[in-house]
């Protein structure tokens, strides 16, 4: 889209990511402390400037994520762990596996686990989390904007899906040191995957630090 695209990111966004977006020609607006604050701002700015809001949860972006499932077909996983906030990516992956099953391309659909923070509306292990956790896991701290309007609630209607979380975020931070090149949300998925025993597991790496 180059100069036709306007991308709104929160203040906590790494400069490297902002520079990468700008390198493609998009206009970048830095506003809001966290992603979930940016969600409310993006709708306001889009309306004011006459732009089309294509944020996850407002458009069916998940359809573009279905091919990920096809890439995993030959691995025949038992579980697929997806770092998540509003379940858009997890929904696309889940629908992809369902589509393959209907086409006869796979025999069994894996359990798709959406890995969220412990104060997520779908799990609610805690009413809130510490500020340092919000900062560390900023990429998935986006849930519940506008009374949950950006949550893909249909994800949980599928019989092979699940949402999981943990209160042991300090243990997750230890994994962040071990897997430092990945976004911390990926370490959360890695940590959660460990309790699912000796099964064939795939963890979706949603972000890489360069």
C-alpha positions, -999 to +999 in steps of 0.1 A: +000+000+000+030+022+005+020+058+011-017+049+011-013+031+045-014+047+079-002+025+107-009+034+144+015+019+170+018+025+207+046+044+224+062+012+236+068-001+200+105-008+193+122+018+170+133-011+148+097-020+141+087+016+134+116+020+110+107-012+092+071+000+087+083+033+074+107+016+050+077+002+031+064+038+027+036+038+052+029+068+075+033+059+111+014+074+140+028+067+175+001+071+200-012+053+231+008+035+258-001-001+249-017-018+219-051-020+236-051+018+240-041+021+203-071+001+193-095+027+205-075+055+190-072+039+156-110+038+152-112+074+162-084+085+138-098+064+109-132+081+112-117+116+115-094+112+085-118+092+064-096+061+065-106+024+064-099+006+097-084-028+090-073-036+126-077-072+137-112-077+151-127-051+128-120-070+096-118-107+089-080-107+088-079-143+101-087-156+066-052-146+055-037-168+084-053-201+072-023-209+050-002-213+081-021-245+089-013-259+055+024-253+061+021-274+093+002-303+076+031-327+071+042-322+107+010-338+120+011-320+153-011-329+183-011-293+196-005-259+181+003-231+205-004-196+194+006-164+213-025-144+213-046-115+226-077-112+205-074-147+189-074-135+153-043-155+144-054-186+164-088-185+147-073-184+112-050-213+120-079-233+135-101-227+105-072-238+082-070-271+100-108-275+098-107-268+061-080-294+055-100-320+075-131-313+053-110-317+022-096-350+034-060-336+035-055-346+072-069-374+094-069-355+127-072-319+137-047-308+164-058-289+194-052-252+188-042-235+220-045-197+222-019-186+248-029-154+266-021-133+297-037-144+330-061-114+332-076-122+298-114-122+297-114-158+285-094-172+314-095-146+342-068-160+365-062-125+378-080-092+376-048-074+366-011-080+361+019-059+372+030-030+350+063-047+341+044-077+327+022-054+307+053-038+293+071-071+286+042-088+270+029-057+253+024-075+219-004-096+233-018-071+259-045-060+235-076-078+246-110-065+254-111-032+236-146-018+234-162-044+257-144-072+238-154-061+203-120-070+190-120-105+205-127-134+181-151-152+204-160-177+177-126-193+182-139-211+213-169-224+195-147-248+176-145-282+194-107-285+190-097-251+205-086-240+239-074-209+257-046-213+283-026-190+306-004-191+337+003-170+368+039-180+367+050-151+346+084-149+364+092-184+351+082-172+316+106-143+319+134-169+326+125-185+292+127-150+276+164-149+285+169-184+270+150-175+238+160-139+236+156-136+198+118-142+201+091-119+213+083-126+250+048-138+239+065-167+222+081-177+255+047-177+271+035-202+246+067-223+251+061-223+289+025-234+285+033-261+260+055-279+286+025-291+306+011-310+277+034-339+280+054-358+254+032-349+224+041-335+190+038-297+195+042-267+173+047-232+187+039-203+164+067-177+166+048-144+161+077-121+166+115-121+163+138-095+178+165-085+154 
